[in-house]
Amino acid sequence: MNDLTPWLDSINEGPRKRAFFAAVFSKLEDLGFILKNPDAIDGGYRLEFRNDDNLTWVIADRYMSWPVAGEYPGIQLYSENEAWEASFRAWTPIQLALDAIEYLAPNE
C-alpha cells in the first residue's frame, strides 16, 4: 500500500477526522482495494480506490459536497454490480462507514 501519511497530514480539522480516514484506508488495504491515483497523495487531493474484482470503488476527498452541510471531508462508495452508492461525512460513526466498505467487498 502507498504511504498515505502526507494525505492524512492535510486534514486540518482535528484528530477525529484524521482517525476516520486512517481507519478507512486500513480497511481498504485489508480488502484489497488499490489506489488508482497515488500522485494525489502529496497534494491532499481526491483519492480513488478500486476493487476491480467486485467492480467497486471508494473516493476519499477533503472537499466533498453535501446539500445541507456544504463542503466537508468524507468518502463515497460505489458498487457497479449492485448499482448503489453511499456517502459518509468524516463525522459519521466510523464503524458504520467500515461496515459499508466491508459490504462492498464481501468474502465469497
CORMOQUI-V17109 format. One record per residue. OMEGA is omega in radians with two decimals (999 if undefined). Layout:
# CORMOQUI-V17109
omega=OMEGA
omega=OMEGA
This chain:
# CORMOQUI-V17109
omega=3.10
omega=3.04
omega=-3.09
omega=-3.13
omega=3.12
omega=3.11
omega=3.12
omega=3.12
omega=3.14
omega=3.09
omega=-3.07
omega=-3.03
omega=3.06
omega=-3.05
omega=-3.11
omega=3.12
omega=3.10
omega=3.12
omega=3.09
omega=-3.10
omega=3.11
omega=3.11
omega=3.11
omega=-3.12
omega=3.11
omega=3.13
omega=3.13
omega=3.11
omega=3.13
omega=-3.08
omega=3.05
omega=3.05
omega=-3.11
omega=3.07
omega=-3.07
omega=-3.12
omega=-3.10
omega=3.11
omega=-3.14
omega=-3.08
omega=-3.02
omega=3.14
omega=-3.09
omega=-3.09
omega=-3.13
omega=3.12
omega=3.13
omega=3.11
omega=-3.12
omega=2.95
omega=-3.04
omega=3.10
omega=-3.09
omega=-3.08
omega=3.14
omega=3.06
omega=-3.14
omega=3.08
omega=3.03
omega=-3.06
omega=3.08
omega=-3.04
omega=3.05
omega=-3.12
omega=3.02
omega=-3.05
omega=-3.07
omega=-3.01
omega=-3.09
omega=-3.14
omega=-3.05
omega=3.11
omega=3.11
omega=3.13
omega=3.01
omega=3.13
omega=-3.14
omega=3.01
omega=3.13
omega=3.14
omega=-3.06
omega=3.08
omega=3.04
omega=3.06
omega=3.13
omega=3.09
omega=3.12
omega=3.02
omega=-3.13
omega=3.07
omega=3.11
omega=3.03
omega=-2.98
omega=-3.10
omega=3.08
omega=3.12
omega=-3.14
omega=3.09
omega=3.11
omega=3.09
omega=3.10
omega=3.13
omega=3.13
omega=-3.04
omega=-3.09
omega=3.05
omega=-3.09
omega=999
